[in-house]
Amino acid sequence: MTQSNPLISRITVNPKVMLGKPTIRGMRITVEQILKSLSAGISQQDLIDEYPELEAKDFQAVFAYVAALGQLPLLNHRFRRGL
């Protein structure tokens, strides 16, 4: 994935951290956790209150990362086929 948005550099993948899932700045907070929390109605401010190490730019990075994933042809192809 190309990183046209510099915020994406806040998303890190390390096989020794959270089983290699994409995380926020190497912390034990995954992109998945952030997205699931937000989709469940938890606000960004509530997440920052619970995890004070999070910054507003971390949420922007999550959105930029997911937007970049959506541009990958293979993922789009699989999604359309229902796999």
Beta strands, then each sheet from edge to edge (+ up, - down):
strand 1: 11-12
strand 2: 23-24
sheet 1: 1+ 2-
end
